[in-house]
């Protein structure tokens, strides 16, 4: 009965953490924070074993110990939908290898989901603020920028001017 309660409690905590990570993704929190939380979830699943992510750009996120014995390190690389490698999730082996591989695979899926979502969001923001043909800021970006500038000017009582040029038959 105690073991069942402990397992149920552990599963509930894992789901709580996973839900928190998914909410962070939807709130567009910084990717580094989300990756660190995913590493924390994997560490929890592995009974507190250190877990970190080596990103393809060279950054290391998560709880990497200062001294790592190479013989006990387990690595699980993960790639995006396009097939490009995004990084590797790493842990120091503790307990069964099968359990560790499963936890790393789950964490890798969350990593891919968060990174792909961040990439898509960034792409959508870029497409909404830049002209696709000329790659210069569009009218939507200009209106947002002017609104921000007007609020700043009103708060600081600075002087602000705008020159507007309308070109007829401009293509």
N, CA and C atoms as an extended XYZ file, in Angstrom:
513
Properties=species:S:1:pos:R:3:atomname:S:1:resname:S:1:resid:I:1 pbc="F F F"
N         0.825       -1.197        0.000 N   UNK     1
C         0.000        0.000        0.000 CA  UNK     1
C         0.867        1.257        0.000 C   UNK     1
N         1.937        1.245        0.812 N   UNK     2
C         2.846        2.398        0.842 CA  UNK     2
C         3.510        2.595       -0.517 C   UNK     2
N         3.924        1.474       -1.127 N   UNK     3
C         4.582        1.567       -2.424 CA  UNK     3
C         3.624        2.146       -3.459 C   UNK     3
N         2.370        1.720       -3.436 N   UNK     4
C         1.368        2.233       -4.367 CA  UNK     4
C         1.150        3.718       -4.148 C   UNK     4
N         1.064        4.138       -2.899 N   UNK     5
C         0.898        5.570       -2.597 CA  UNK     5
C         2.097        6.371       -3.092 C   UNK     5
N         3.296        5.825       -2.847 N   UNK     6
C         4.515        6.510       -3.274 CA  UNK     6
C         4.555        6.644       -4.798 C   UNK     6
N         4.186        5.570       -5.513 N   UNK     7
C         4.170        5.603       -6.969 CA  UNK     7
C         3.132        6.599       -7.479 C   UNK     7
N         1.963        6.596       -6.863 N   UNK     8
C         0.902        7.524       -7.257 CA  UNK     8
C         1.338        8.959       -7.015 C   UNK     8
N         1.955        9.187       -5.876 N   UNK     9
C         2.443       10.523       -5.547 CA  UNK     9
C         3.523       10.964       -6.532 C   UNK     9
N         4.417       10.061       -6.872 N   UNK    10
C         5.490       10.363       -7.825 CA  UNK    10
C         4.919       10.672       -9.202 C   UNK    10
N         3.955        9.895       -9.657 N   UNK    11
C         3.331       10.136      -10.956 CA  UNK    11
C         2.584       11.461      -10.974 C   UNK    11
N         1.921       11.789       -9.872 N   UNK    12
C         1.205       13.062       -9.786 CA  UNK    12
C         2.190       14.226       -9.864 C   UNK    12
N         3.327       14.114       -9.197 N   UNK    13
C         4.345       15.163       -9.237 CA  UNK    13
C         4.922       15.305      -10.643 C   UNK    13
N         5.145       14.189      -11.316 N   UNK    14
C         5.661       14.251      -12.686 CA  UNK    14
C         4.655       14.949      -13.604 C   UNK    14
N         3.385       14.624      -13.470 N   UNK    15
C         2.350       15.258      -14.299 CA  UNK    15
C         2.216       16.739      -13.982 C   UNK    15
N         2.358       17.089      -12.701 N   UNK    16
C         2.306       18.507      -12.317 CA  UNK    16
C         3.445       19.263      -12.986 C   UNK    16
N         4.648       18.710      -12.923 N   UNK    17
C         5.811       19.352      -13.536 CA  UNK    17
C         5.665       19.428      -15.055 C   UNK    17
N         5.192       18.343      -15.656 N   UNK    18
C         4.997       18.329      -17.106 CA  UNK    18
C         3.970       19.384      -17.520 C   UNK    18
N         2.884       19.491      -16.756 N   UNK    19
C         1.875       20.519      -17.032 CA  UNK    19
C         2.450       21.914      -16.904 C   UNK    19
N         3.297       22.112      -15.903 N   UNK    20
C         3.938       23.408      -15.707 CA  UNK    20
C         4.827       23.750      -16.909 C   UNK    20
N         5.540       22.762      -17.432 N   UNK    21
C         6.404       22.974      -18.597 CA  UNK    21
C         5.558       23.339      -19.817 C   UNK    21
N         4.456       22.635      -20.022 N   UNK    22
C         3.582       22.943      -21.162 CA  UNK    22
C         2.973       24.330      -21.041 C   UNK    22
N         2.612       24.733      -19.831 N   UNK    23
C         2.095       26.090      -19.619 CA  UNK    23
C         3.170       27.128      -19.910 C   UNK    23
N         4.412       26.838      -19.526 N   UNK    24
C         5.522       27.756      -19.802 CA  UNK    24
C         5.731       27.910      -21.304 C   UNK    24
N         5.575       26.814      -22.045 N   UNK    25
C         5.693       26.884      -23.506 CA  UNK    25
C         4.611       27.781      -24.083 C   UNK    25
N         3.379       27.599      -23.613 N   UNK    26
C         2.267       28.406      -24.124 CA  UNK    26
C         2.403       29.871      -23.754 C   UNK    26
N         3.074       30.156      -22.641 N   UNK    27
C         3.256       31.537      -22.213 CA  UNK    27
C         4.482       32.182      -22.871 C   UNK    27
N         5.149       31.432      -23.758 N   UNK    28
C         6.337       31.922      -24.466 CA  UNK    28
C         7.441       32.363      -23.524 C   UNK    28
N         7.620       31.608      -22.438 N   UNK    29
C         8.742       31.887      -21.547 CA  UNK    29
C        10.039       31.576      -22.273 C   UNK    29
N        11.154       32.146      -21.845 N   UNK    30
C        12.431       31.907      -22.528 CA  UNK    30
C        12.758       30.414      -22.615 C   UNK    30
N        13.288       30.028      -23.757 N   UNK    31
C        13.583       28.629      -24.021 CA  UNK    31
C        14.568       28.047      -23.012 C   UNK    31
N        15.555       28.827      -22.590 N   UNK    32
C        16.535       28.339      -21.614 CA  UNK    32
C        15.862       27.899      -20.315 C   UNK    32
N        14.861       28.661      -19.872 N   UNK    33
C        14.133       28.306      -18.647 CA  UNK    33
C        13.363       27.001      -18.832 C   UNK    33
N        12.734       26.845      -19.977 N   UNK    34
C        11.941       25.646      -20.243 CA  UNK    34
C        12.850       24.424      -20.309 C   UNK    34
N        13.988       24.560      -20.990 N   UNK    35
C        14.937       23.445      -21.093 CA  UNK    35
C        15.432       23.047      -19.703 C   UNK    35
N        15.728       24.033      -18.863 N   UNK    36
C        16.178       23.742      -17.499 CA  UNK    36
C        15.086       22.999      -16.719 C   UNK    36
N        13.825       23.375      -16.918 N   UNK    37
C        12.729       22.687      -16.237 CA  UNK    37
C        12.567       21.250      -16.742 C   UNK    37
N        12.753       21.046      -18.040 N   UNK    38
C        12.668       19.693      -18.594 CA  UNK    38
C        13.781       18.829      -18.005 C   UNK    38
N        14.976       19.395      -17.883 N   UNK    39
C        16.092       18.660      -17.261 CA  UNK    39
C        15.760       18.327      -15.804 C   UNK    39
N        15.123       19.256      -15.111 N   UNK    40
C        14.701       19.005      -13.730 CA  UNK    40
C        13.682       17.883      -13.648 C   UNK    40
N        12.760       17.827      -14.609 N   UNK    41
C        11.770       16.750      -14.643 CA  UNK    41
C        12.463       15.406      -14.880 C   UNK    41
N        13.413       15.363      -15.819 N   UNK    42
C        14.139       14.120      -16.085 CA  UNK    42
C        14.921       13.691      -14.843 C   UNK    42
N        15.527       14.649      -14.169 N   UNK    43
C        16.265       14.348      -12.950 CA  UNK    43
C        15.337       13.766      -11.890 C   UNK    43
N        14.141       14.329      -11.754 N   UNK    44
C        13.159       13.816      -10.804 CA  UNK    44
C        12.785       12.370      -11.151 C   UNK    44
N        12.567       12.105      -12.443 N   UNK    45
C        12.204       10.759      -12.885 CA  UNK    45
C        13.333        9.766      -12.621 C   UNK    45
N        14.564       10.266      -12.620 N   UNK    46
C        15.723        9.402      -12.414 CA  UNK    46
C        16.184        9.392      -10.961 C   UNK    46
N        15.322        9.784      -10.059 N   UNK    47
C        15.634        9.721       -8.633 CA  UNK    47
C        16.667       10.737       -8.190 C   UNK    47
N        16.725       11.871       -8.850 N   UNK    48
C        17.646       12.932       -8.452 CA  UNK    48
C        18.986       12.897       -9.159 C   UNK    48
N        19.167       12.006      -10.118 N   UNK    49
C        20.429       11.954      -10.874 CA  UNK    49
C        20.586       13.251      -11.657 C   UNK    49
N        21.799       13.809      -11.718 N   UNK    50
C        21.988       15.052      -12.458 CA  UNK    50
C        21.623       14.868      -13.927 C   UNK    50
N        20.992       15.872      -14.487 N   UNK    51
C        20.556       15.828      -15.869 CA  UNK    51
C        20.764       17.206      -16.486 C   UNK    51
N        21.298       17.247      -17.698 N   UNK    52
C        21.543       18.521      -18.368 CA  UNK    52
C        21.385       18.343      -19.863 C   UNK    52
N        21.363       19.459      -20.566 N   UNK    53
C        21.187       19.447      -22.010 CA  UNK    53
C        22.361       20.162      -22.660 C   UNK    53
N        22.976       19.498      -23.603 N   UNK    54
C        24.042       20.101      -24.393 CA  UNK    54
C        23.416       20.521      -25.716 C   UNK    54
N        23.237       21.819      -25.893 N   UNK    55
C        22.577       22.345      -27.082 CA  UNK    55
C        23.526       22.278      -28.271 C   UNK    55
N        22.966       22.268      -29.468 N   UNK    56
C        23.792       22.181      -30.673 CA  UNK    56
C        24.646       23.434      -30.874 C   UNK    56
N        24.266       24.541      -30.237 N   UNK    57
C        25.069       25.767      -30.351 CA  UNK    57
C        26.178       25.850      -29.301 C   UNK    57
N        26.349       24.786      -28.501 N   UNK    58
C        27.441       24.732      -27.535 CA  UNK    58
C        27.056       25.062      -26.103 C   UNK    58
N        25.873       25.618      -25.893 N   UNK    59
C        25.446       25.944      -24.526 CA  UNK    59
C        25.123       24.679      -23.754 C   UNK    59
N        25.325       24.737      -22.449 N   UNK    60
C        24.963       23.631      -21.565 CA  UNK    60
C        23.944       24.170      -20.569 C   UNK    60
N        22.757       23.559      -20.550 N   UNK    61
C        21.673       24.000      -19.672 CA  UNK    61
C        21.295       22.869      -18.740 C   UNK    61
N        20.954       23.207      -17.519 N   UNK    62
C        20.561       22.199      -16.546 CA  UNK    62
C        21.615       22.050      -15.469 C   UNK    62
N        21.545       20.941      -14.730 N   UNK    63
C        22.401       20.732      -13.564 CA  UNK    63
C        23.553       19.792      -13.893 C   UNK    63
N        24.528       20.277      -14.653 N   UNK    64
C        25.687       19.447      -14.984 CA  UNK    64
C        26.667       19.489      -13.819 C   UNK    64
N        27.049       18.311      -13.292 N   UNK    65
C        28.021       18.305      -12.190 CA  UNK    65
C        29.411       18.699      -12.690 C   UNK    65
N        30.235       19.183      -11.777 N   UNK    66
C        31.579       19.608      -12.153 CA  UNK    66
C        32.437       18.438      -12.594 C   UNK    66
N        32.290       17.305      -11.914 N   UNK    67
C        33.066       16.112      -12.255 CA  UNK    67
C        32.101       15.045      -12.763 C   UNK    67
N        32.375       14.540      -13.964 N   UNK    68
C        31.520       13.531      -14.562 CA  UNK    68
C        32.392       12.348      -14.980 C   UNK    68
N        32.017       11.160      -14.529 N   UNK    69
C        32.722        9.939      -14.923 CA  UNK    69
C        32.137        9.468      -16.248 C   UNK    69
N        32.958        9.467      -17.292 N   UNK    70
C        32.491        9.166      -18.644 CA  UNK    70
C        31.824        7.801      -18.755 C   UNK    70
N        32.227        6.847      -17.945 N   UNK    71
C        31.669        5.494      -18.038 CA  UNK    71
C        30.201        5.451      -17.620 C   UNK    71
N        29.762        6.383      -16.810 N   UNK    72
C        28.393        6.350      -16.297 CA  UNK    72
C        27.454        7.322      -17.023 C   UNK    72
N        27.936        7.986      -18.054 N   UNK    73
C        27.131        8.998      -18.743 CA  UNK    73
C        26.242        8.345      -19.803 C   UNK    73
N        24.966        8.711      -19.789 N   UNK    74
C        24.020        8.283      -20.822 CA  UNK    74
C        23.610        9.507      -21.627 C   UNK    74
N        23.615        9.378      -22.938 N   UNK    75
C        23.269       10.491      -23.829 CA  UNK    75
C        22.084       10.100      -24.702 C   UNK    75
N        21.209       11.070      -24.932 N   UNK    76
C        20.072       10.858      -25.831 CA  UNK    76
C        19.959       12.082      -26.742 C   UNK    76
N        20.506       11.988      -27.969 N   UNK    77
C        20.394       13.128      -28.886 CA  UNK    77
C        18.952       13.292      -29.358 C   UNK    77
N        18.588       14.529      -29.714 N   UNK    78
C        17.252       14.767      -30.242 CA  UNK    78
C        17.334       15.745      -31.400 C   UNK    78
N        16.439       15.547      -32.359 N   UNK    79
C        16.428       16.355      -33.577 CA  UNK    79
C        15.046       16.941      -33.797 C   UNK    79
N        15.001       18.021      -34.566 N   UNK    80
C        13.744       18.664      -34.889 CA  UNK    80
C        13.021       17.939      -36.010 C   UNK    80
N        11.883       18.469      -36.399 N   UNK    81
C        11.081       17.858      -37.453 CA  UNK    81
C        11.823       17.822      -38.780 C   UNK    81
N        12.708       18.783      -39.002 N   UNK    82
C        13.465       18.840      -40.254 CA  UNK    82
C        14.637       17.867      -40.262 C   UNK    82
N        14.920       17.258      -39.120 N   UNK    83
C        16.021       16.312      -39.035 CA  UNK    83
C        17.309       16.901      -38.499 C   UNK    83
N        17.370       18.218      -38.337 N   UNK    84
C        18.580       18.840      -37.811 CA  UNK    84
C        18.688       18.560      -36.311 C   UNK    84
N        19.894       18.237      -35.886 N   UNK    85
C        20.105       17.937      -34.471 CA  UNK    85
C        19.998       19.222      -33.657 C   UNK    85
N        19.185       19.162      -32.603 N   UNK    86
C        18.972       20.320      -31.736 CA  UNK    86
C        19.852       20.264      -30.492 C   UNK    86
N        20.189       19.058      -30.057 N   UNK    87
C        21.005       18.921      -28.861 CA  UNK    87
C        21.000       17.497      -28.362 C   UNK    87
N        21.538       17.332      -27.159 N   UNK    88
C        21.613       16.027      -26.519 CA  UNK    88
C        21.259       16.188      -25.060 C   UNK    88
N        20.377       15.334      -24.569 N   UNK    89
C        20.078       15.346      -23.148 CA  UNK    89
C        20.949       14.270      -22.502 C   UNK    89
N        21.580       14.631      -21.377 N   UNK    90
C        22.607       13.789      -20.771 CA  UNK    90
C        22.294       13.593      -19.292 C   UNK    90
N        22.617       12.405      -18.788 N   UNK    91
C        22.493       12.124      -17.356 CA  UNK    91
C        23.617       11.199      -16.932 C   UNK    91
N        23.822       11.130      -15.650 N   UNK    92
C        24.763       10.178      -15.076 CA  UNK    92
C        23.947        8.968      -14.659 C   UNK    92
N        24.323        7.801      -15.172 N   UNK    93
C        23.556        6.577      -14.955 CA  UNK    93
C        23.406        6.271      -13.471 C   UNK    93
N        22.176        6.015      -13.098 N   UNK    94
C        21.884        5.559      -11.739 CA  UNK    94
C        20.663        4.674      -11.840 C   UNK    94
N        20.764        3.464      -11.374 N   UNK    95
C        19.640        2.542      -11.492 CA  UNK    95
C        19.666        1.849      -12.844 C   UNK    95
N        18.516        1.366      -13.271 N   UNK    96
C        18.410        0.607      -14.506 CA  UNK    96
C        18.590        1.464      -15.742 C   UNK    96
N        19.314        0.942      -16.716 N   UNK    97
C        19.558        1.675      -17.957 CA  UNK    97
C        18.259        1.873      -18.730 C   UNK    97
N        17.385        0.887      -18.727 N   UNK    98
C        16.128        0.990      -19.456 CA  UNK    98
C        15.281        2.143      -18.908 C   UNK    98
N        15.220        2.261      -17.599 N   UNK    99
C        14.469        3.350      -16.959 CA  UNK    99
C        15.084        4.693      -17.331 C   UNK    99
N        16.412        4.771      -17.345 N   UNK   100
C        17.102        6.012      -17.698 CA  UNK   100
C        16.841        6.385      -19.146 C   UNK   100
N        16.920        5.399      -20.052 N   UNK   101
C        16.666        5.657      -21.471 CA  UNK   101
C        15.246        6.168      -21.689 C   UNK   101
N        14.292        5.573      -20.971 N   UNK   102
C        12.890        5.985      -21.104 CA  UNK   102
C        12.695        7.421      -20.618 C   UNK   102
N        13.287        7.768      -19.493 N   UNK   103
C        13.169        9.125      -18.951 CA  UNK   103
C        13.822       10.137      -19.892 C   UNK   103
N        14.982        9.791      -20.432 N   UNK   104
C        15.663       10.698      -21.362 CA  UNK   104
C        14.866       10.861      -22.657 C   UNK   104
N        14.256        9.783      -23.131 N   UNK   105
C        13.445        9.865      -24.348 CA  UNK   105
C        12.238       10.776      -24.130 C   UNK   105
N        11.590       10.653      -22.958 N   UNK   106
C        10.458       11.540      -22.647 CA  UNK   106
C        10.902       12.993      -22.590 C   UNK   106
N        12.036       13.225      -21.934 N   UNK   107
C        12.557       14.590      -21.829 CA  UNK   107
C        12.927       15.127      -23.204 C   UNK   107
N        13.498       14.283      -24.051 N   UNK   108
C        13.877       14.707      -25.397 CA  UNK   108
C        12.650       15.120      -26.202 C   UNK   108
N        11.549       14.385      -26.056 N   UNK   109
C        10.317       14.755      -26.764 CA  UNK   109
C         9.814       16.120      -26.307 C   UNK   109
N         9.876       16.386      -24.998 N   UNK   110
C         9.483       17.711      -24.497 CA  UNK   110
C        10.423       18.795      -25.013 C   UNK   110
N        11.728       18.480      -25.092 N   UNK   111
C        12.708       19.450      -25.618 CA  UNK   111
C        12.373       19.810      -27.057 C   UNK   111
N        12.131       18.789      -27.879 N   UNK   112
C        11.821       19.026      -29.296 CA  UNK   112
C        10.553       19.863      -29.414 C   UNK   112
N         9.536       19.508      -28.642 N   UNK   113
C         8.276       20.258      -28.676 CA  UNK   113
C         8.503       21.715      -28.324 C   UNK   113
N         9.249       21.985      -27.256 N   UNK   114
C         9.466       23.373      -26.837 CA  UNK   114
C        10.316       24.141      -27.850 C   UNK   114
N        11.335       23.506      -28.401 N   UNK   115
C        12.205       24.199      -29.357 CA  UNK   115
C        11.492       24.454      -30.684 C   UNK   115
N        10.723       23.489      -31.156 N   UNK   116
C         9.974       23.680      -32.391 CA  UNK   116
C         8.907       24.760      -32.210 C   UNK   116
N         8.254       24.768      -31.051 N   UNK   117
C         7.240       25.790      -30.785 CA  UNK   117
C         7.870       27.180      -30.739 C   UNK   117
N         9.032       27.290      -30.086 N   UNK   118
C         9.730       28.579      -30.018 CA  UNK   118
C        10.154       29.033      -31.407 C   UNK   118
N        10.627       28.092      -32.240 N   UNK   119
C        11.037       28.436      -33.600 CA  UNK   119
C         9.835       28.902      -34.423 C   UNK   119
N         8.720       28.193      -34.316 N   UNK   120
C         7.517       28.582      -35.046 CA  UNK   120
C         7.002       29.948      -34.593 C   UNK   120
N         7.022       30.185      -33.288 N   UNK   121
C         6.568       31.479      -32.765 CA  UNK   121
C         7.458       32.602      -33.292 C   UNK   121
N         8.757       32.390      -33.249 N   UNK   122
C         9.697       33.388      -33.756 CA  UNK   122
C         9.467       33.660      -35.241 C   UNK   122
N         9.222       32.593      -36.001 N   UNK   123
C         8.967       32.736      -37.433 CA  UNK   123
C         7.681       33.515      -37.679 C   UNK   123
N         6.639       33.234      -36.898 N   UNK   124
C         5.371       33.957      -37.067 CA  UNK   124
C         5.519       35.436      -36.724 C   UNK   124
N         6.252       35.728      -35.656 N   UNK   125
C         6.481       37.132      -35.289 CA  UNK   125
C         7.241       37.838      -36.407 C   UNK   125
N         8.259       37.183      -36.934 N   UNK   126
C         9.043       37.776      -38.030 CA  UNK   126
C         8.161       38.034      -39.246 C   UNK   126
N         7.327       37.058      -39.596 N   UNK   127
C         6.455       37.221      -40.764 CA  UNK   127
C         5.421       38.324      -40.554 C   UNK   127
N         5.009       38.524      -39.301 N   UNK   128
C         4.011       39.562      -39.049 CA  UNK   128
C         4.607       40.960      -39.016 C   UNK   128
N         5.913       41.065      -38.804 N   UNK   129
C         6.532       42.386      -38.657 CA  UNK   129
C         7.426       42.799      -39.826 C   UNK   129
N         7.683       41.886      -40.755 N   UNK   130
C         8.553       42.194      -41.885 CA  UNK   130
C         7.859       41.859      -43.195 C   UNK   130
N         8.161       42.652      -44.229 N   UNK   131
C         7.686       42.372      -45.568 CA  UNK   131
C         8.459       41.162      -46.088 C   UNK   131
N         7.761       40.164      -46.606 N   UNK   132
C         8.422       38.931      -47.026 CA  UNK   132
C         9.300       39.124      -48.264 C   UNK   132
N         8.978       40.100      -49.092 N   UNK   133
C         9.748       40.319      -50.311 CA  UNK   133
C        11.007       41.141      -50.051 C   UNK   133
N        10.856       42.251      -49.320 N   UNK   134
C        11.981       43.176      -49.128 CA  UNK   134
C        12.725       42.962      -47.818 C   UNK   134
N        12.122       42.222      -46.875 N   UNK   135
C        12.712       41.993      -45.552 CA  UNK   135
C        12.923       43.295      -44.758 C   UNK   135
N        12.094       44.299      -45.020 N   UNK   136
C        12.129       45.509      -44.189 CA  UNK   136
C        10.861       45.531      -43.339 C   UNK   136
N        10.898       46.302      -42.262 N   UNK   137
C         9.743       46.366      -41.362 CA  UNK   137
C         8.505       46.807      -42.131 C   UNK   137
N         7.367       46.239      -41.760 N   UNK   138
C         6.113       46.566      -42.438 CA  UNK   138
C         5.295       47.582      -41.637 C   UNK   138
N         4.104       47.866      -42.126 N   UNK   139
C         3.225       48.860      -41.512 CA  UNK   139
C         2.798       48.446      -40.101 C   UNK   139
N         2.519       47.162      -39.905 N   UNK   140
C         2.130       46.660      -38.588 CA  UNK   140
C         3.223       46.948      -37.567 C   UNK   140
N         4.478       46.650      -37.900 N   UNK   141
C         5.599       46.912      -37.000 CA  UNK   141
C         5.703       48.413      -36.733 C   UNK   141
N         5.548       49.219      -37.782 N   UNK   142
C         5.662       50.670      -37.629 CA  UNK   142
C         4.606       51.198      -36.650 C   UNK   142
N         3.375       50.717      -36.777 N   UNK   143
C         2.318       51.181      -35.880 CA  UNK   143
C         2.617       50.797      -34.431 C   UNK   143
N         3.095       49.572      -34.208 N   UNK   144
C         3.473       49.152      -32.853 CA  UNK   144
C         4.618       50.012      -32.319 C   UNK   144
N         5.620       50.254      -33.157 N   UNK   145
C         6.783       51.035      -32.754 CA  UNK   145
C         6.383       52.475      -32.418 C   UNK   145
N         5.523       53.064      -33.229 N   UNK   146
C         5.076       54.445      -32.971 CA  UNK   146
C         4.267       54.505      -31.678 C   UNK   146
N         3.396       53.523      -31.449 N   UNK   147
C         2.628       53.494      -30.196 CA  UNK   147
C         3.554       53.407      -28.987 C   UNK   147
N         4.559       52.534      -29.058 N   UNK   148
C         5.532       52.425      -27.954 CA  UNK   148
C         6.273       53.738      -27.750 C   UNK   148
N         6.687       54.361      -28.837 N   UNK   149
C         7.431       55.624      -28.750 CA  UNK   149
C         6.557       56.725      -28.155 C   UNK   149
N         5.298       56.778      -28.558 N   UNK   150
C         4.392       57.798      -28.012 CA  UNK   150
C         4.178       57.617      -26.511 C   UNK   150
N         4.048       56.375      -26.061 N   UNK   151
C         3.907       56.132      -24.618 CA  UNK   151
C         5.165       56.567      -23.871 C   UNK   151
N         6.325       56.245      -24.430 N   UNK   152
C         7.588       56.642      -23.804 CA  UNK   152
C         7.706       58.156      -23.738 C   UNK   152
N         7.351       58.835      -24.815 N   UNK   153
C         7.444       60.292      -24.875 CA  UNK   153
C         6.483       60.933      -23.878 C   UNK   153
N         5.277       60.393      -23.774 N   UNK   154
C         4.306       60.942      -22.829 CA  UNK   154
C         4.783       60.798      -21.392 C   UNK   154
N         5.395       59.667      -21.065 N   UNK   155
C         5.886       59.424      -19.707 CA  UNK   155
C         7.080       60.311      -19.367 C   UNK   155
N         7.954       60.553      -20.342 N   UNK   156
C         9.188       61.299      -20.066 CA  UNK   156
C         9.121       62.764      -20.477 C   UNK   156
N         8.020       63.166      -21.089 N   UNK   157
C         7.818       64.553      -21.533 CA  UNK   157
C         8.908       64.997      -22.507 C   UNK   157
N         9.306       64.085      -23.391 N   UNK   158
C        10.283       64.408      -24.429 CA  UNK   158
C         9.561       64.928      -25.659 C   UNK   158
N        10.329       65.393      -26.632 N   UNK   159
C         9.784       65.863      -27.898 CA  UNK   159
C         9.893       64.732      -28.909 C   UNK   159
N         8.853       64.572      -29.704 N   UNK   160
C         8.829       63.512      -30.698 CA  UNK   160
C         8.230       64.051      -31.978 C   UNK   160
N         8.832       63.707      -33.098 N   UNK   161
C         8.314       64.137      -34.394 CA  UNK   161
C         8.209       62.954      -35.336 C   UNK   161
N         7.294       63.047      -36.287 N   UNK   162
C         7.107       61.995      -37.268 CA  UNK   162
C         6.951       62.635      -38.633 C   UNK   162
N         7.707       62.180      -39.572 N   UNK   163
C         7.582       62.651      -40.950 CA  UNK   163
C         6.931       61.535      -41.745 C   UNK   163
N         5.859       61.853      -42.430 N   UNK   164
C         5.114       60.864      -43.189 CA  UNK   164
C         5.162       61.262      -44.652 C   UNK   164
N         5.614       60.349      -45.481 N   UNK   165
C         5.689       60.615      -46.930 CA  UNK   165
C         4.774       59.635      -47.627 C   UNK   165
N         3.859       60.172      -48.427 N   UNK   166
C         2.937       59.334      -49.187 CA  UNK   166
C         3.308       59.425      -50.653 C   UNK   166
N         3.691       58.300      -51.216 N   UNK   167
C         4.084       58.269      -52.627 CA  UNK   167
C         2.944       57.683      -53.459 C   UNK   167
N         2.440       58.455      -54.411 N   UNK   168
C         1.374       57.964      -55.276 CA  UNK   168
C         1.938       56.965      -56.269 C   UNK   168
N         1.162       55.952      -56.556 N   UNK   169
C         1.509       54.901      -57.526 CA  UNK   169
C         2.859       54.235      -57.216 C   UNK   169
N         3.182       54.088      -55.945 N   UNK   170
C         4.424       53.410      -55.554 CA  UNK   170
C         4.181       51.906      -55.574 C   UNK   170
N         5.002       51.179      -56.280 N   UNK   171
C         4.842       49.719      -56.388 CA  UNK   171
C         6.063       49.043      -55.831 C   UNK   171
